[in-house]
């Protein structure tokens, strides 16, 4: 039996190693991390929870698959839930609810059909770093499981990048 939340999801990167790096940086810098997930249904949180000393830096996650849960719990505005505004609201609400310095949110469309006039593969990431919310859009290709795997991998990489960088440098777009 595998310890992976979804061992069948194909990733190009060793997620355990990425999570170990995040754990090390988060502990060294005194960061607390949280997640808000729709498309990935808790798989990001499951990976983070397996990392070393997760209880000391990973506060938890919110899985909000249903649009009404997104609206009532995470304050996602009316309109499409796969959007920049939704990702920003999800990340900000999660950071606030769980009291964390770093929060990642993902909302997207894995397909195979198009919903909300958003083509499959479209994913919005929201990240709150010390109170400042940023968003990023990615379009991944492949089958639904490929899109979910790419989303998980990209979200963890974003967390590592933000945790490893000075917040002021990220704000200016300059790597530290």
C-alpha positions in Angstrom: 0.0 0.0 0.0 1.3 3.4 -0.9 1.5 6.4 1.4 0.7 8.8 -1.5 -2.7 10.4 -1.3 -3.1 9.7 -5.0 -0.3 7.4 -6.1 -1.7 7.2 -9.6 -1.1 10.9 -10.3 1.8 11.4 -12.6 4.3 14.1 -11.5 7.6 15.1 -13.0 9.1 16.1 -9.7 9.7 14.2 -6.4 6.9 15.8 -4.3 8.3 14.4 -1.1 11.6 16.2 -1.7 9.8 19.4 -2.5 7.8 19.1 0.7 10.9 18.4 2.8 12.5 21.5 1.4 9.3 23.5 2.3 9.3 22.0 5.8 13.0 23.0 6.3 12.5 26.6 5.1 9.2 27.0 6.9 10.7 25.9 10.2 13.9 27.9 9.8 11.9 31.1 9.0 9.0 30.5 11.5 6.4 30.3 8.7 3.0 28.7 9.0 1.4 27.3 5.9 -2.2 26.5 4.9 -4.1 25.4 1.8 -7.5 25.9 0.1 -8.2 23.3 -2.6 -11.0 22.7 -5.0 -9.6 21.0 -8.1 -7.0 19.0 -6.1 -9.5 17.8 -3.5 -7.1 17.9 -0.6 -4.1 16.3 -2.3 -1.8 19.3 -1.7 -2.6 19.2 2.0 -2.1 15.4 2.1 1.4 15.8 0.6 2.3 18.7 3.0 1.0 16.6 6.0 3.5 13.9 5.2 6.5 16.2 5.3 8.9 16.3 8.3 7.5 18.1 11.4 4.4 19.1 9.6 2.6 19.7 12.8 4.9 22.6 13.6 4.5 24.5 10.3 1.5 23.2 8.4 -1.7 24.4 10.0 -4.1 22.6 7.7 -6.3 23.0 4.7 -9.8 23.6 3.5 -11.3 21.5 0.7 -14.1 23.4 -0.9 -15.3 21.5 -3.9 -18.9 22.8 -3.9 -19.4 26.4 -5.1 -21.6 27.2 -2.2 -18.9 26.1 0.3 -16.5 28.3 -1.6 -18.8 31.3 -1.3 -19.9 30.8 2.4 -16.6 29.6 3.9 -14.0 31.2 1.7 -15.9 34.3 0.6 -15.6 33.6 -3.1 -17.6 36.3 -5.0 -20.5 35.6 -7.2 -19.5 34.7 -10.7 -17.2 32.0 -12.1 -15.4 30.0 -9.4 -12.5 29.3 -11.8 -11.1 32.8 -11.8 -8.5 35.1 -10.5 -10.9 36.7 -8.0 -11.9 33.3 -6.6 -8.3 32.1 -6.2 -7.4 35.4 -4.4 -10.5 35.2 -2.1 -9.8 31.5 -1.3 -6.1 32.2 -0.4 -6.9 35.3 1.6 -9.8 33.7 3.5 -7.7 30.6 4.3 -4.8 32.6 5.6 -7.2 34.5 7.8 -9.2 31.6 9.0 -6.2 29.4 9.9 -3.9 32.3 10.9 -1.1 31.5 8.6 1.7 33.5 7.1 1.6 31.6 3.8 -1.5 30.2 2.1 -2.0 28.6 -1.3 -5.4 28.2 -3.1 -6.2 26.4 -6.3 -9.3 26.4 -8.4 -9.4 25.1 -11.9 -11.0 22.9 -14.6 -9.5 19.4 -15.2 -12.0 18.4 -17.8 -12.7 16.6 -19.9 -15.6 18.9 -20.6 -15.5 22.7 -20.5 -17.4 24.3 -17.6 -18.1 28.0 -16.9 -16.6 28.7 -20.4 -13.2 27.8 -19.0 -11.3 25.3 -21.1 -9.9 22.1 -19.4 -6.4 22.7 -18.0 -7.1 26.2 -16.8 -6.0 26.6 -13.2 -5.8 29.7 -11.0 -3.5 29.8 -8.1 -3.8 32.3 -5.2 -1.1 32.8 -2.8 -1.0 34.9 0.4 2.4 35.7 1.7 2.5 37.7 4.9 -0.9 39.2 4.1 -0.2 40.1 0.5 -2.3 38.2 -2.1 -1.0 37.4 -5.6 -2.5 35.2 -8.3 -1.2 33.2 -11.2 -2.9 31.4 -14.1 -1.5 28.3 -15.6 -2.9 26.2 -18.5 -1.9 22.5 -18.2 -2.5 19.9 -20.9 -3.4 16.2 -20.8 -6.0 14.1 -19.2 -7.8 15.2 -16.0 -5.4 13.3 -13.8 -2.4 14.9 -15.6 -3.9 18.4 -14.9 -4.5 17.6 -11.3 -1.0 16.2 -10.9 0.5 19.3 -12.6 -1.6 21.6 -10.3 -0.4 19.8 -7.1 3.2 20.0 -8.3 3.0 23.7 -9.3 1.3 24.7 -6.0 4.0 23.0 -3.9 6.7 24.7 -6.0 4.9 28.1 -5.5 4.9 27.5 -1.7 8.6 26.6 -1.7 9.5 29.7 -3.8 7.5 32.0 -1.5 8.8 30.4 1.6 12.4 30.7 0.4 12.2 34.3 -0.8 12.0 37.5 1.0 8.4 38.8 0.8 9.5 42.3 -0.2 11.5 40.8 -3.1 8.6 38.8 -4.4 6.4 42.0 -4.2 8.9 43.8 -6.5 9.3 40.7 -8.7 13.0 40.4 -7.8 14.3 37.1 -6.7 16.2 37.2 -3.4 
